[in-house]
Amino acid sequence: MASTIISLALRGCQALFAIIILGLSAGLLKGQVVKDQLPSTIPYAIFTGAFGLVCACIGVASNWVEILQTVLMAGIDCAVAFFYLAGGVIIAYKLRGINCAKSDFATRKKMTGNNLLNGGCEKAEGRTLCGYTENDDYTYRAGTLNARCKQSEADAAFMFMSVLLMAACVAMLFIQLKKK
């Protein structure tokens, strides 16, 4: 009985983290100014959030559905963990060298050059214009760049925390299997 309660609590956290990842990623998608310049990282993050949410529901059902109380559920959990890990690493890699709390010239220039943060860029009149900059001094909408950066950081952090959570789910599943 206690293991069922712990399992349900873990699955509830998994669903909550998946919803947060989904919401953060959808916010980044909504804020994309140049839609045809969408970095593939954002749709992938949306996929991982949705996949994690579906698998959380399957995980809840596994407490009562006998066929899911096997290594099958461990495989599903491992797949979810892999997708989260891949997404977190990709986002962290894309944000390397950027401090989201800073808004000095050098940091804003890095943020403007980052396709995950800049809202997309397009060429016009011999210049490259990005969604969240307009001036050569990179001051236009600097707050939005910082906000998108913090959203991306949070997205990666929740993906990494979800990997740990999935490891706990797999461990809990094997404890339950061992009791049977």
N, C-alpha and C positions, 0 to 999 in steps of 0.2 A: 504494500500500500504506500509506504513512504517513497519507494523508488518511482511509483507512478506519479506522485505529487511532484517529486524533483524533476522527472521527465517532462511533465506538463509545464512546470515553471521554466525549464530550459527552452521548450518549444515556444512558450509565450515570449521569452526574450528574443528568440530567433525571429519570430514574426514581427516584433517591435523593431528590431534592427533592420529587417528587410524593408519595412514600411519607411523607416528613416532614410535608408539608402535610396529607395524609390523616389521619395519626396525631394531629397537633395538633388538627385540626378535630373528629375523632371524640372526642377527650378533652373538648373543649368541649361537644359534644353529650351525652356521657355524664354530665357534671357539671351538666346543666340540671335544676333541681329542679322547676320548674313547666313541664311538657312542652307545654302548650297555649300558652305564651308564648314559644315558640322564635323567636328572631330569624332572618329569612331569610338573613342573612349566613353563619350556620354551615352550613346545608345547601349553600349555594352554594360555600363553601370546600371542603366534602367533594366536591362535583361537580368542582371545578377540579383537586383532587388526583387523583381517579379518572380524569378525562379526560386529564390530563397523563401519568399512568402508561400508559394505553392508547396514547396517541400516542408515548410513548417506545418502546414495543414495536414499533409500526409503524415508527418511525424506525430501530430496529435492523434490522428486516426490509428497510428501504429500501437497505441496503448490498448486498443480494443480489437483490432483486426489481426488475427493470428498470423496470416501470411506475411504481414509487414514486420512481425517481431523476429525477424531473421537477419541474416547477413545482408539481405536485400536493402534493408533500411540503412545499414552501415555504409553500403555502397552509394546510396543516394546522398547520405550525409557527407561522404568523402568527395563526391562530385560537387556538391554545393560549396564545400570548403575550398576545393581547387579553383572554382570560378571566382569566389571571393578573394582568394589570395592573388590570383592573376589580375583581377581588377584593381586591388589595392596597390600592387606593385607597379602597374602601369600608371596609375594616377600619381603615385609618389615619385615615380621616375620623371613624369612630365612636369612636376612641380619642383624638381631639384634646383637648388640654388636660389629659390624665391622665398623671402620672408613675408608672409601675408600681413603681418602687423605693421610693416614699414610702408611708407608712401613717399620716400625720397625719389629723386629723379632716376637714379640707377635702377631701383626696384621697379618703378613704374615702367621703365623702358623694357625690363625683362618680362613684366606681366603683359605688356602690349605685344611682345613677340611670341607669347605663348598662346597657341591656338585653343587651348582649353579655357583660357580666361578672356581673350580679347573679343569674343562675340563674332569672330569671323572677319576676314579682310577681303577687300576687293581693290582692283586697280582702277583709278579714275584720274584723268588728266595728267598722266605720268607720275602719279603718286599712289602710294598704297594707303588706303584708308581702312582703319579697323573699326569695328562696331563700338568700342568704348574709348576711342581716342579721336580727337579731331585736330589738336594743335601739335606743332612740332615739339613743344615742351612737355608733352605727355601729361597735361594737367586735367584735361577734360574727362570727367567721370572717373577720376582716380578712386573714389569711394566704391564704385561699382566693381572695378577691377579687384579691389581688396575683398569685397564681399564674395565675388565669384571664387577668389582664391581660397577664402575661408570655407566656403561651401565644398570646394574640391578636397581640401584637407580633411574636413569632417567626413566626407564620403569615403576617403581612403581609410581613415581611422575606424569607422564603423565596419568597413570590410575586414580589416585586420582583427577587430574584436570579434567579428562573426566567425572568423577562422578558429579562434580559441573556443568560442561557444560550440562550434560544430565538433571540435575535438572532445569537449565535455559530453556532448550528445552521444558520440560514438562510444566513449568510455561507459556512459550510463547504460547504453544498449547492451554492451558486452557483460556488464554486471548483472543485468536482468537475464540475459541468456544463460549465464553461469548458474543462476539460482534455479533455473528450470531443470 
